[in-house]
């Protein structure tokens, strides 16, 4: 039974007890019945409280697991960010080296071309 249904049941039972107490005349049999009902209500309240406590503990456990998962995700993201940054720096450095090498080769080709043209001229 869910908690809302238990609370509704307890409210209805308390209303019955209050109705008996508000009657003009309370007989000993009614008092015994009231005692029995009150003990039943107390037992139900205790059981409900135990269920609520159990649900709170489960929620706290799930919250702890979620916190741990988010912390692990943060660590993984930080690691990935650092790794991507390192790859980017490496790629940038390699591109600069290739660009410088290509530029040097172009200059060298230009000098050779000038020499060839001077020889023909």
C-alpha positions as a Python dict, from the first residue, in 0.01 Angstrom:
ca = {
    (1, 'X'): (0, 0, 0),
    (2, 'X'): (137, 341, -82),
    (3, 'X'): (193, 609, 180),
    (4, 'X'): (-94, 832, 63),
    (5, 'X'): (-345, 547, 95),
    (6, 'X'): (-216, 464, 443),
    (7, 'X'): (-248, 826, 555),
    (8, 'X'): (-603, 844, 415),
    (9, 'X'): (-693, 524, 598),
    (10, 'X'): (-552, 663, 924),
    (11, 'X'): (-748, 988, 882),
    (12, 'X'): (-1072, 795, 828),
    (13, 'X'): (-1009, 580, 1134),
    (14, 'X'): (-932, 886, 1347),
    (15, 'X'): (-1256, 1046, 1228),
    (16, 'X'): (-1444, 735, 1342),
    (17, 'X'): (-1276, 752, 1684),
    (18, 'X'): (-1357, 1123, 1718),
    (19, 'X'): (-1721, 1054, 1623),
    (20, 'X'): (-1750, 796, 1900),
    (21, 'X'): (-1589, 1035, 2151),
    (22, 'X'): (-1828, 1316, 2058),
    (23, 'X'): (-2133, 1098, 2121),
    (24, 'X'): (-2343, 1200, 2419),
    (25, 'X'): (-2277, 885, 2613),
    (26, 'X'): (-1960, 679, 2603),
    (27, 'X'): (-2007, 322, 2717),
    (28, 'X'): (-1728, 95, 2848),
    (29, 'X'): (-1760, -120, 2536),
    (30, 'X'): (-1706, 191, 2327),
    (31, 'X'): (-1400, 278, 2534),
    (32, 'X'): (-1255, -69, 2471),
    (33, 'X'): (-1324, -28, 2100),
    (34, 'X'): (-1157, 313, 2108),
    (35, 'X'): (-855, 159, 2282),
    (36, 'X'): (-832, -115, 2021),
    (37, 'X'): (-863, 136, 1739),
    (38, 'X'): (-603, 364, 1892),
    (39, 'X'): (-357, 77, 1930),
    (40, 'X'): (-421, -17, 1567),
    (41, 'X'): (-367, 342, 1461),
    (42, 'X'): (-45, 361, 1663),
    (43, 'X'): (80, 42, 1499),
    (44, 'X'): (-12, 176, 1155),
    (45, 'X'): (161, 506, 1230),
    (46, 'X'): (474, 321, 1340),
    (47, 'X'): (469, 111, 1023),
    (48, 'X'): (415, 420, 809),
    (49, 'X'): (700, 598, 984),
    (50, 'X'): (926, 299, 921),
    (51, 'X'): (832, 306, 551),
    (52, 'X'): (902, 679, 532),
    (53, 'X'): (1238, 627, 703),
    (54, 'X'): (1323, 347, 462),
    (55, 'X'): (1228, 561, 161),
    (56, 'X'): (1441, 848, 295),
    (57, 'X'): (1737, 611, 332),
    (58, 'X'): (1687, 482, -23),
    (59, 'X'): (1664, 838, -158),
    (60, 'X'): (1983, 931, 29),
    (61, 'X'): (2160, 626, -115),
    (62, 'X'): (2048, 711, -469),
    (63, 'X'): (2151, 1073, -417),
    (64, 'X'): (2494, 954, -302),
    (65, 'X'): (2530, 733, -609),
    (66, 'X'): (2428, 1018, -840),
    (67, 'X'): (2677, 1250, -669),
    (68, 'X'): (2952, 993, -720),
    (69, 'X'): (2857, 949, -1085),
    (70, 'X'): (2866, 1325, -1143),
    (71, 'X'): (3202, 1350, -969),
    (72, 'X'): (3341, 1070, -1187),
    (73, 'X'): (3198, 1239, -1495),
    (74, 'X'): (3368, 1564, -1396),
    (75, 'X'): (3701, 1384, -1361),
    (76, 'X'): (3655, 1218, -1701),
    (77, 'X'): (3564, 1550, -1865),
    (78, 'X'): (3868, 1718, -1715),
    (79, 'X'): (4090, 1438, -1842),
    (80, 'X'): (3932, 1454, -2188),
    (81, 'X'): (3975, 1833, -2197),
    (82, 'X'): (4342, 1802, -2107),
    (83, 'X'): (4397, 1528, -2365),
    (84, 'X'): (4222, 1724, -2641),
    (85, 'X'): (4427, 2032, -2550),
    (86, 'X'): (4748, 1831, -2574),
    (87, 'X'): (4647, 1686, -2911),
    (88, 'X'): (4561, 2036, -3034),
    (89, 'X'): (4899, 2174, -2927),
    (90, 'X'): (5079, 1881, -3091),
    (91, 'X'): (4883, 1921, -3416),
    (92, 'X'): (4946, 2296, -3417),
    (93, 'X'): (5318, 2244, -3366),
    (94, 'X'): (5333, 1986, -3645),
    (95, 'X'): (5143, 2218, -3879),
    (96, 'X'): (5387, 2501, -3805),
    (97, 'X'): (5682, 2276, -3875),
    (98, 'X'): (5530, 2158, -4204),
    (99, 'X'): (5443, 2516, -4301),
    (100, 'X'): (5797, 2634, -4223),
    (101, 'X'): (5943, 2341, -4420),
    (102, 'X'): (5715, 2413, -4716),
    (103, 'X'): (5807, 2782, -4705),
    (104, 'X'): (6177, 2698, -4701),
    (105, 'X'): (6131, 2462, -4995),
    (106, 'X'): (5941, 2729, -5189),
    (107, 'X'): (6218, 2981, -5125),
    (108, 'X'): (6476, 2725, -5232),
    (109, 'X'): (6276, 2647, -5548),
    (110, 'X'): (6251, 3018, -5620),
    (111, 'X'): (6629, 3055, -5592),
    (112, 'X'): (6684, 2754, -5825),
    (113, 'X'): (6433, 2895, -6070),
    (114, 'X'): (6612, 3231, -6065),
    (115, 'X'): (6946, 3055, -6130),
    (116, 'X'): (6799, 2858, -6418),
    (117, 'X'): (6651, 3169, -6569),
    (118, 'X'): (6981, 3357, -6528),
    (119, 'X'): (7170, 3074, -6703),
    (120, 'X'): (6928, 3081, -6996),
    (121, 'X'): (6936, 3455, -7019),
}
